[in-house]
Amino acid sequence: MTRKQRRGVLIGTCLVVLGVAVGLVLYAMRDSIVFFYSPSDIAKMEIAPGQRIRLGGLVETGSVKRDLGTTVHFAVTDGAKTMPVTYTGVLPDLFREGQGVVTEGALTPDGMFEADSVLAKHDENYMPPEVAAKLKEQGLWQEGEPAGASGGVITQ
């Protein structure tokens, strides 16, 4: 083999190895590329209890119940489906009903979502873009309206 042929084989081998590595990384990340699932998405999917996922939507009005200590029960809705959530810890200061949230955790065998972190908006006009897009698809979110404002979300 000439020097040029060896160099060509080496470059070709490196490209093949790099391609396989990228393919394996993308295959491993296929489920975690989604930023969150709405309650409707979770109802359609077969998610095993204990599998970590992100749940996003609006905190349902009237659903926040506080236990003694730091345990909080609330429901997350996307307008079509609602999922009960349990969270133990300190909630963000701006957490409230009618607001967009993304929670991270796992489903329990009885169908409840047990969150270990809750992410809330940082001002009146912010909602996670993924939550706003899902709500816009369903006709429940109007551009420029904060959650809970008149003419804004929840037009059921």
N, C-alpha and C positions, 0 to 999 in steps of 0.2 A: 504494500500500500504506500502510495506517495503521501507526502506531508499534507497536501491539499485534501486528499481523500480522508485522512485521519481527522483533520479539523472538521470536515463536513459531517462525519459520523458522530463526533463529539457534540457538535452543535445540535444535530438532529436528536441525539439521545437526551440532551438537556431539555430540549423543547418538549419531548414526549413526557419526561419525568415531571416537568412543570405543569403540563396539561393535566396529567393524572392527579397531581396534588391539588390543583384548583378544582377539578371535578369532585374530589373527595370532600373538600371544604364546603363546596356548595351543596353537596348531598347531605352532609351533616347538619347544615344550617337550614334546610328546607322548611322546617316548621317554625324556627325562631326568626325568620325574616319578617313575619307579620308582627306589627308593633303591639297589637292587642286584638282580642276577639270581643264582639258584642254578645249580649245574652242570646240573641237570635242565632248567631254563628255557633255558639256553644251548644244550643239545643239541636242543631242539625248535625253536629259532629259527634263522633264516639270518642270521648276523652276519658281515659282511665283515671279513676280516683288516685290522687297523689301526684299526677303529672303537673308540672309547673307551667302556668300560662299567665297571660295578662288579660284582664277583663276591663273593658272600657264602656262608658256610657254616662248617663245622668244619675245623680243620687235622687231616688224617687221621693217626692214630697210626702211627708208624714211617716217615713219609714225609719228614721234614725231613733234607735233605742239604746240607752246607755245602761250597762250593768254596773254593779259596784266595782270599783277599780278602774282599769283602763280598757275594758272590753266594750266594744261598740258593735251593734247589729244595725245594718241598713240594707237597702235594696238598690241595685243598679239596674237601670232600664234603658232600652233603646227605643221605646215607644211601642214596640210590638211584644217583646218578652221582658220579663223581670227576673233577676237572679238575686237571692238573698246572700248577703256577705257578712262574715264575722271578722272583726279585726281587733287584735289586742295590742295596744300601744298608744302613743300620743298621735292624734290626728293633726294634719297641717292646720295652721291657724285659720286659713280661709276655706276650710271644708264646710260645706253647708248643703242643704237640700236644694234641688234644682240646678246644681252645678255639675259640670263635666269632671269626671275623675277617671284615672286609670289605676287599677289595683293589681298587684302581683301576688300570686299565691297558687293554691291548688284546690281542686274540687274534693269534697269529702264523699264517702260512699252514699250519704243520704241526699246528695245533690246541692249542698250548700257550698259556697265558695269561701275558703278560709284564707284571708289575705295576710301577708306579712309585711306589705308596704302599700301605702296609699299616696298617690300623686294628685295634687289639686292645682287649679289654675292660680296664677300669681297676681292678676288684677281683674277688674270687672269685665273687661272686653276679651280676655283670653280664654280659649278652650283648646285642648289638644287638637291639632289639625285632623287627626284620624277620627276623633269623636265627631267633630263638626262635619266632616265629609260623610260619615255614616248617617248622621241626622239630616243632612241636606238631601241625601238619596231618598229618605223616607218622607221628606217634606215637613220635618219638624223643626228645622233651624233656618232662620233668615239671616242673611249677611248683615253684620253691623249691630246686631241686637245681642246684648248680654243675656245669659241664661236667666230665666225668671222674669225678664222685663216684659212689659205689656207688648203684645204683638210678637214676642220672641218665641222661645221654645214652648213645647207642650201645647199643641193646637188640637188636642184630641176632641 
